Each structure stands twice: as C-alpha cells, then as structure tokens.
Amino acid sequence: MYFWKINKLKEQLRTGTLSQSEIFKYLMAYIVLNLLFHVAPNASNNQWDTLEKILVFFITIIGTYFLYLSNNGSSGKNFLERYISLYLVFGIRFTVYFIIIGIPLCFFLNFYGFINLDNTNLVDVMVVTIAEIIFYWRLSFHFKGVANISTI
C-alpha cells in the first residue's frame, strides 16, 4: 500500500496488478480518513460553515463525476479501484502541500484581518472551495494518466 508514491500506484492500476486485498485496504483507509474529517468537532457553527458544507457536497458530486469522465466514462475500466486508491494517495499529498501553504497563508490572512481563526467567514469558505476544485482538477490528471495508458 502506497501513501506517497503515486506513480508506483498508477503503474499497478495500469497493469492490473493491484490486488483486491490492497484495494480493500485503500477503501478502509479512505473511509476512516473521511469519517475523521467529517465528524471532527467544530468550535463554531455559523452560516459560513453551513455554506461551506453545501459547497463541498456539490463540488464532491461534480468532482466525482468529472473523475468518472476522466476515466473514459462508461467505456472506462476499474473506476472504483482507481477512485479509492488514487484519491487516498493524492489526498495525502494534497493535504501535506495544503498544510505547508495553508499555515503561513492562514497567519498572513489573520494578521491582516481577512480571517478570524475563531469563526468561519467568507474568506475561509472561498479558500476551501478553491482547494476542493483544485483537488478534483489535479486528481483528474492522474485518472487520465491511468485511463489513457491502460486503453492502449
């Protein structure tokens, strides 16, 4: 199971050498991480939190459909295996990069009064929305990389 090396994972997906037990491990890790993020306590719950959850919901639906199309749609192969494993590995990488960029950005925005670290506001919602869109957009490149090579 890979947690960082997406190219090795993509190669196993291309060649069909990723076992069902490995796919199950990716599924379980995916479920656990998603649950941890969704049930994490929120210090405040205001209208911006509600808007953010609604936007993330729709971006996830649209983004997943976009990934399906990136996997060649109805003529694509192994969508679930690719979705679970690529989402997990890319998600870990994306989160690390987001934290590296996000922490300094957060301090900068807080220092200049654009955000309040105690409550969600419009800037927070915009950052999360943009990050979600970038996440699915970049993940689609990995799907296309696997789909296009495995159909040759």
N, C-alpha and C positions, 0 to 999 in steps of 0.2 A: 504494500500500500504506500502510495506516494503522498507526501504532504507539501512538497515544494516543486519537485521536478516534473513540470507539466509536459515537457517534450517526451519523456520516457512513458508517461501515461498515454499521451496521444499516440505513440508508436504501438503500444499494446492495444489500444482501441482500433487503430488502423488495421492491424494484423489479426485481430480477433483472438488475441492470446490472454485477455483479461478474464480470469475465471469467475464463475458465478459466486464463489465464496468471497472473492475480492470485491465484486460488485456489491454484495451484501454488506461488507464492511464499510464501503463508501456510503451506502444507503443509511446505515445506522449512525455513522458519524454525521452525515448530513441532517438527519432527524434530530439528533441530540443537540447539535450546534444551533439549528433553527429554533428549537424549543427554548434553549438557554437565552437566546436573544429576544424572543417574543414574550417570555414570562418574567424577564428581568424587571425588578421594581422600578417604577418611575417616580422620582421625587415630586414632580408636579404633573398635573394632567390638565392642560388648558386647551383652548380651541386650536392652537397651533399643533399640539400633539395629535388631536383628532384629525386635522387636515393632513398631517404627515402620514398617519396610518392609512388614510384613504388613498393618498397618492402612491404610497409604497405598494398597496394592494393592487392598484390598477397597473402600475409600472411592472410589477411582478407578472401579472397576467399577460400583458402585452409583450414584455420581455421574453417570457417563456415561449409565446407563440413565434416571436422573432427567431428564437433559437431553433425552434422546430423548422422554420423555413430555411434557416442557415444549414440545417442538417438534410437539406433537399426535400423537405415536406413529406408528402405521402410516399414518395419513392425513396426516402432516406432509410438508413438502417440503424438499428440499435440505439434509438433515441434515448431511452431510459438509462441505459448503461452510460452513455456519453454525458447525459444531463447530470446524473448523480456524481460521477467521478470528476468530470471537468469542473462542475460547479463547486465542488468541495475544494479541489486543489487551487483553482483560480481564486475562489473566495478567500482562502487563507492568504494567498499572495496579495490580493487586492486589499484585504484588511490590514496587513502589515504596512503596505505602502500608504494606505489611507491614514493610519495612525501616525506614521512618520511625517506626513504632510499636514495632517489634521491637528496635531497637538500644537505645533508652532502657529498655525493659522488661527486656532481657537484662542490662544493667548493674545495674538495680534488683534483679532476682532473684539475680544473682551476689553483689551486695553483702550481701544479707541471707541468703545461704547456701542459697537454694532450688535453685539450679543450680550446676553446676561446668562452666566453659567448656571443660575438657579432656575430659570424658566425657559421653555422653548419659545422662540419667536419666529418671525418670517424668515430671517436670515438662516436660522437653523433648518427650517423646512426646505429652503432653497438649496442649501448645501447637501442635505440628504437626498433630495430629489435629483440633483445633478449627479451625485455619486452613484445613485441607483441606475440612472440612464447610462452613465459611462460604464458601469459594471456589465450590464447586459450587452452593450455595444461591443466592448472588448471581448467578452466571452463568446460572442458570435464569431469572431475571427478564429478562435480555437475550434469551434464547431465546424466552420467552413474548412479549416485545415485538415480535420479528420475526415469529413464527408467527401471532399473533393479527391483526396488521395485514395480513399477506400473504394471509390466508384470507378477507378481507372482499371 
